[in-house]
Amino acid sequence: MDYQTLSVTLERNVALIRLNRPDKANAMNMQMWQELRTAFQWVDNTPEARVAILAGEGKLFTSGIDLAMMMGIGPQIQHDCDGRTREALRRLILDLQDTLTSLERCRKPVLAAVHGACVGGGIDLITCADMRYCSADAWFSIMEIDIGMTADVGTLQRLPRLIGEGMARELAYTGRRVEAAEAREIRLVNRMFETREALEAGVRGIAETIAAKSPLSIRGVKEMITYARDHSVADGLNYVATWNAAMLMSDDLHEAMMAKMAKREASFKD
């Protein structure tokens, strides 16, 4: 696909998706929201893409939602019936939520690599990723509160599960800036790298390690962890039993065991 707001490449089973509006601080306009969903559907549907990295071109990760897009929402949803106008707004919000949920819905692990600013809609975006990493110059802010709105596309639902309710409330109520070191301390990110170059190399190394594992097993792990997050332990145990009853006896299991016995690297089908 010819992307207008993203750069998408695939190398050694790792898809690299970059927000690509550096002249606009990677502000998330309507086209970018829609292209993110398309890109992660492509990752999901492409066997050769076993892992995805989400990063940003230019000086920062993203400045969040494009304010020009915000200003254009009114005319887009306007109807002579107020009820229908409100319904159109609700449907738009639900669709924007779905574009980001495409990262979570994607069967392949998604690793977010953040440098510079990650604010507003950027927080909504990275909380959908499986893991988050940053460089030492990164900073984060739930900036919606400073433009008089309640964040509505995922931050308030996903962030408390990552950093705890109390800290999530503090950041959402104040909109204050969280520097990279604090982001690591509160577990918003898994790891902090000193430079952007080290970030990109480190995250690619992690992605390539994952890509070398059994693709079927990795997809199962993602499915199980995501399911367990939203269900009881008993529900999760029941689901993984059903999953493995269907998936366990695979070529991947045989290859992994043979490789271990022969002390060689395993080689898996996409």
C-alpha positions as CSV (number, residue, x, y, z in Angstrom):
1,M,0.0,0.0,0.0
2,D,1.1,3.6,-0.7
3,Y,1.1,5.1,2.8
4,Q,0.9,8.9,3.0
5,T,1.6,9.3,6.8
6,L,3.5,6.1,7.6
7,S,6.7,4.4,6.5
8,V,6.4,0.6,6.4
9,T,9.2,-1.8,5.8
10,L,9.9,-5.5,6.5
11,E,13.3,-7.0,7.1
12,R,14.3,-10.3,8.7
13,N,10.7,-11.0,9.8
14,V,10.5,-7.6,11.6
15,A,8.0,-5.0,10.3
16,L,9.1,-1.4,11.0
17,I,6.2,1.1,11.1
18,R,7.2,4.7,11.5
19,L,4.9,7.7,12.0
20,N,6.1,9.8,9.0
21,R,4.9,13.4,9.3
22,P,8.2,14.8,10.7
23,D,7.4,18.3,9.3
24,K,4.2,18.2,11.4
25,A,5.8,16.7,14.5
26,N,4.1,13.4,13.5
27,A,0.8,14.9,14.5
28,M,-1.9,12.3,14.1
29,N,-4.3,13.5,11.4
30,M,-7.3,11.5,10.2
31,Q,-5.3,9.7,7.5
32,M,-2.7,8.6,10.0
33,W,-5.3,7.1,12.3
34,Q,-6.8,5.1,9.4
35,E,-3.4,4.1,8.0
36,L,-2.3,2.7,11.4
37,R,-5.2,0.3,11.3
38,T,-4.4,-0.7,7.7
39,A,-0.7,-1.2,8.6
40,F,-1.4,-3.4,11.5
41,Q,-4.0,-5.4,9.6
42,W,-1.2,-6.0,7.1
43,V,1.2,-7.1,9.8
44,D,-1.5,-9.5,11.1
45,N,-2.1,-10.9,7.7
46,T,1.5,-11.2,6.5
47,P,3.1,-14.5,7.6
48,E,6.7,-13.1,7.0
49,A,6.0,-10.3,9.5
50,R,6.5,-12.0,12.9
51,V,7.0,-8.9,15.0
52,A,6.3,-5.2,14.6
53,I,8.2,-2.1,15.8
54,L,6.4,1.2,16.0
55,A,8.6,4.3,15.9
56,G,8.6,7.9,14.7
57,E,10.5,9.8,12.1
58,G,12.1,13.1,12.8
59,K,12.8,14.8,16.2
60,L,10.0,13.2,18.2
61,F,7.6,10.2,18.4
62,T,4.4,12.2,18.1
63,S,2.8,15.5,19.3
64,G,-0.5,13.7,19.5
65,I,-3.8,14.4,17.7
66,D,-3.6,16.9,14.8
67,L,-5.4,20.0,16.1
68,A,-6.5,20.8,12.5
69,M,-8.3,17.4,12.6
70,M,-9.9,18.4,15.9
71,M,-11.2,21.6,14.5
72,G,-12.6,19.8,11.4
73,I,-14.7,17.3,13.4
74,G,-17.7,19.7,13.9
75,P,-18.5,20.2,10.2
76,Q,-17.9,16.5,9.6
77,I,-20.5,15.3,12.0
78,Q,-23.0,18.2,11.7
79,H,-26.7,17.3,11.1
80,D,-29.8,19.3,11.4
81,C,-31.0,16.9,14.2
82,D,-28.9,17.2,17.4
83,G,-29.4,13.6,18.3
84,R,-27.9,12.5,14.9
85,T,-25.0,14.9,15.4
86,R,-24.2,13.3,18.7
87,E,-24.6,9.8,17.3
88,A,-22.2,10.7,14.5
89,L,-19.6,11.9,17.1
90,R,-20.0,8.7,19.1
91,R,-19.4,6.7,16.0
92,L,-16.3,8.7,15.1
93,I,-14.9,8.2,18.6
94,L,-15.5,4.5,18.4
95,D,-13.8,4.3,15.0
96,L,-10.7,6.1,16.3
97,Q,-10.6,3.7,19.2
98,D,-10.7,0.8,16.8
99,T,-7.8,2.2,14.8
100,L,-5.6,2.0,17.8
101,T,-7.0,-1.3,19.1
102,S,-5.7,-2.8,15.8
103,L,-2.3,-3.0,17.6
104,E,-3.8,-5.0,20.3
105,R,-5.8,-7.1,17.9
106,C,-2.8,-7.9,15.8
107,R,-1.7,-11.4,16.5
108,K,2.0,-10.4,16.3
109,P,3.9,-8.6,19.2
110,V,4.1,-4.8,18.8
111,L,7.1,-3.0,20.3
112,A,6.8,0.8,20.7
113,A,10.2,2.7,20.5
114,V,9.7,6.2,21.7
115,H,12.1,9.1,21.4
116,G,11.4,12.8,22.1
117,A,7.9,13.8,22.9
118,C,5.0,11.3,23.1
119,V,1.9,13.2,24.2
120,G,-1.9,13.1,24.0
121,G,-2.9,10.6,21.3
122,G,0.6,9.2,21.4
123,I,-0.1,7.8,24.9
124,D,-3.3,6.2,23.6
125,L,-1.3,4.6,20.8
126,I,1.6,3.2,22.8
127,T,-0.6,1.8,25.6
128,C,-2.0,-0.6,22.9
129,A,1.5,-2.0,22.2
130,D,2.8,-5.2,23.8
131,M,5.9,-3.4,25.2
132,R,7.2,0.1,25.3
133,Y,10.8,1.3,25.2
134,C,12.3,4.8,25.2
135,S,15.5,6.8,24.8
136,A,16.7,9.1,27.5
137,D,15.3,12.2,25.8
138,A,11.8,10.9,25.7
139,W,9.0,12.4,27.7
140,F,5.3,11.7,28.0
141,S,2.1,13.7,28.8
142,I,-1.6,13.0,28.9
143,M,-2.2,16.4,27.3
144,E,-5.9,16.1,26.7
145,I,-6.7,17.7,30.0
146,D,-4.9,20.9,28.9
147,I,-7.2,21.3,25.9
148,G,-10.3,20.8,27.9
149,M,-11.2,17.3,27.1
150,T,-11.4,13.8,28.6
151,A,-9.0,11.4,26.8
152,D,-11.3,9.0,24.9
153,V,-9.4,6.5,22.8
154,G,-7.7,4.2,25.3
155,T,-5.4,5.9,27.7
156,L,-7.8,6.0,30.6
157,Q,-8.7,2.4,30.1
158,R,-5.3,0.9,29.5
159,L,-2.8,3.0,31.4
160,P,-4.1,2.1,34.9
161,R,-3.4,-1.5,34.1
162,L,0.2,-0.6,33.2
163,I,1.2,1.8,36.0
164,G,-1.5,1.5,38.6
165,E,-4.7,3.5,39.2
166,G,-3.2,6.2,41.5
167,M,-0.4,7.2,39.2
168,A,-2.6,7.1,36.1
169,R,-5.1,9.4,37.8
170,E,-2.3,11.8,38.7
171,L,-1.0,12.0,35.2
172,A,-4.5,12.3,33.7
173,Y,-5.6,15.0,36.1
174,T,-2.5,17.1,35.9
175,G,-1.2,16.5,32.3
176,R,2.3,16.9,33.8
177,R,5.4,15.9,31.9
178,V,6.9,12.5,32.7
179,E,10.6,12.2,31.8
180,A,12.2,9.0,30.6
181,A,13.7,7.9,33.9
182,E,10.4,8.3,35.7
183,A,8.6,6.5,32.9
184,R,10.9,3.5,33.5
185,E,10.4,3.8,37.3
186,I,6.6,3.7,37.0
187,R,6.8,0.9,34.5
188,L,5.3,2.9,31.6
189,V,8.3,1.6,29.6
190,N,10.2,-1.6,30.0
191,R,13.6,-0.1,29.4
192,M,15.3,3.2,28.8
193,F,18.2,3.5,26.3
194,E,20.7,6.4,26.5
195,T,20.4,7.5,22.9
196,R,18.0,7.2,20.0
197,E,20.5,5.0,18.2
198,A,20.8,2.7,21.1
199,L,17.0,2.6,21.4
200,E,16.6,1.5,17.8
201,A,19.3,-1.1,18.0
202,G,18.1,-2.4,21.3
203,V,14.5,-2.7,20.3
204,R,15.4,-4.3,17.0
205,G,17.5,-6.9,18.9
206,I,14.6,-7.7,21.1
207,A,12.3,-7.9,18.1
208,E,14.7,-10.3,16.2
209,T,14.9,-12.5,19.3
210,I,11.1,-12.8,19.3
211,A,11.0,-13.3,15.6
212,A,13.3,-16.3,15.9
213,K,10.9,-18.1,18.2
214,S,8.0,-20.3,17.2
215,P,5.5,-17.9,15.5
216,L,2.5,-20.0,16.5
217,S,3.7,-20.1,20.1
218,I,4.3,-16.3,20.2
219,R,0.8,-15.7,18.8
220,G,-0.6,-17.9,21.5
221,V,1.4,-16.1,24.3
222,K,0.0,-12.7,23.1
223,E,-3.5,-14.1,22.9
224,M,-3.3,-15.6,26.4
225,I,-1.8,-12.5,28.2
226,T,-4.3,-10.2,26.6
227,Y,-7.2,-12.5,27.5
228,A,-5.9,-13.0,31.1
229,R,-5.7,-9.2,31.6
230,D,-9.5,-8.9,31.2
231,H,-10.6,-12.2,32.7
232,S,-10.3,-14.2,35.9
233,V,-7.4,-16.6,36.5
234,A,-9.9,-19.5,36.1
235,D,-11.1,-18.1,32.8
236,G,-7.6,-17.7,31.6
237,L,-6.6,-21.3,32.6
238,N,-9.6,-22.7,30.9
239,Y,-8.9,-20.7,27.7
240,V,-5.2,-21.7,27.5
241,A,-6.2,-25.4,28.0
242,T,-8.6,-25.1,25.0
243,W,-6.0,-23.2,23.0
244,N,-3.3,-25.8,23.5
245,A,-5.6,-28.7,22.9
246,A,-5.9,-27.2,19.4
247,M,-2.4,-25.7,18.8
248,L,0.1,-27.6,20.9
249,M,0.8,-30.6,18.6
250,S,2.4,-28.5,15.9
251,D,5.3,-28.6,13.6
252,D,6.8,-25.9,15.7
253,L,6.8,-28.1,18.8
254,H,8.6,-30.9,16.9
255,E,11.2,-28.5,15.4
256,A,11.9,-26.8,18.7
257,M,12.5,-30.2,20.4
258,M,14.6,-31.6,17.6
259,A,16.7,-28.4,17.5
260,K,17.2,-28.5,21.3
261,M,18.4,-32.1,21.2
262,A,20.7,-31.5,18.2
263,K,22.0,-28.3,19.9
264,R,21.2,-26.2,16.8
265,E,19.1,-23.1,16.0
266,A,15.5,-23.9,15.4
267,S,13.9,-22.9,12.0
268,F,10.2,-22.3,11.9
269,K,7.7,-21.8,9.1
270,D,6.1,-18.3,8.9
